[in-house]
Amino acid sequence: MKMNRKIWKALGIAVCMLALAAPRAMAETKVHMVTAQTDLVKLFEEINKTGDDDENVIELHENITLTDNYKLYNCKTTTIKGEGHTIFVEPNAGITVTGKGNVLNLGAKDYKGTLTIDGKTSGGSASGNAKNAFVSVLERATANMYENVTLQNRMFTGNAYVLVTGSKSVFNMKGGVIEGGSRAVIAQSGATFYMRSGEIKNCKVNGDGVISVTDNSKFIMEGGIISGCKADTGGGLYADNSAVTINKGTISECSASEGGGLYVTDSTLNIEGGTISECIASDSGMGKLFSDLVKKFSGDTIDFESDGNTMNIRSRRVKSSIQIQNADEYPEMMRVDDEFSADIPQNKLKSMIKQVIFSVSNDETKAILNGVCLEFDSDNTLVMVALDGFRIAMRKEKINNCTGKKSVVIP
C-alpha cells in the first residue's frame, strides 16, 4: 500500500505538471476576404467582436468604397492588404482606430501587394468637401503605414489624410506615399508622428503646414522624403508648442510665405542629421531665416559655401541650403566721407519717429517713399518727413550741437 500511495502521488504531480504545461488557446489570424458587395458595417462589427489577441486581416479582392466612418476598437490588430486594389473614400468617410492596444496596419512588412486609398469617388470626381481624415488615430491607438501603400487625392483642407490626436496616439510612417491633395498629417494634443521612411509629396494647403504638429505633440524624422509641398506657413512642416527631431531624411523643394521647408514656433527643434534643401520662403526676411537655421545646428563647426544663388550650410552631421540673392545685383552703397554729428535726446527722437512713421509707404516700387526723411540744419533744427503719395506727416524739433546741413532718408 505504501508503494501504491507513492505511485498515486507521483501520478498526481505528473497530471498537475501536464495541466500547467498545456498550451493556452492560441491567438488566431482571421482573414476577411472583401469584395464590392461586402457589408462593411457588419465586417467591422465582426472584427470588433473577435478575441483580444486575435489579428484580423482585411484582404481586398475588388475595389471598394467607404461611405461611412468605420471604427476599430476593443484591443485589436487589424491589417489591410490591398492585393493591388483601391479603397475609394467618399466625403465624410474614413477609418478610425481608437483606444489603447488597438493597431491598424496599412499594408505589412515585406508585403508586396499594393494598396491605394483614393479621395476620388468611383465616378472620378475629387471629394472636395470631405471633412474626415482617411485614417484617424485616437486615444492611445497606433497606425502603421508600410511600403506599397499610397494615399492620394484628398482635397479638403480642414483635416488631413491622417489625423493623430491624444496623448500616446502614434502614426508610424514606415513606407509608402502620401501624394497630392491637401494636408498630409495632423498630430495634435500630445500625439506623435514618427516618419521612418516613405514620401510625402506635392501636397498643398491654404493654411499652416502640410504636416501640422501642435499642442505638445512630437514629429520625429528618421528617414523618408518631404518634397514639393506648399502652405501659407511651413511648406513641409509646421510646429507650434511641440517637439521636432530630425535625424535623417530630406525636406526639399517646399515653399511657403514663411518657413519654406519648416516653420517652428514656441517649440523644441533638434536637428542632428538629414537634408533641408531648395526650399523657398517668399515673404520671410533672409536674415531671420538664416539666423533661425544656424541656431538650430548642434555645436559643431559650421561651413558656409555660396554657389550662385544658393548658400550651402554644413556641419559634421547636418547639411542644408537656402536660396540667396547675388550681391552684384544690388547698387553699391553710397559712401559718406565727411564728418557730421548732432545730439538728440532719446525720448525726443522716439517721439518724432512715432508721429511720422505711419505715413511711410509700403509700395516697394517707390523706394524713396519707403523711409523717413531727416533734414538737419546748422541752426540746430531737425525736420522729419514721411509721405506715401496720399498723406504727409512732418515733425520739427530743436536739437543740439548740429555741425552742418544734412539730408538723409532712413528706411
Secondary structure, 3 states (H helix, E strand, C coil): CHHHHHHHHHHHHHHHHHHHHCCCCCCCEEEEEECCCCCHHHHHHHHHHCCCCCEEEEEECCCEEECCEEEECCCCEEEEECCCEEEEECCCCEEEEECCCCEEEECCCCCCCCEEEECECCCCCECCCCCCCCEEEECCCEEEECCCEEEECCCCCCCCCEEEECCCCEEEEEEEEEECCCCCEEEECCCEEEEEEEEEECCECCCECCEEEECCCEEEEEEEEEECCEEEECCCEEEECCEEEEEEEEEECCEEEECCCEEEECCEEEECCCEEEEEEECCCCHHHHHHHHHHCCCCCCCEEEEECCEEEEECCCCEEEEECCCHHHCCCCCCCCCCCCCECCHHHHHHHHHHHHHHCCCCCCCHHHCCEEEEEECCCEEEEEEECCCCEEEEEEECECCCCCEEEEEC
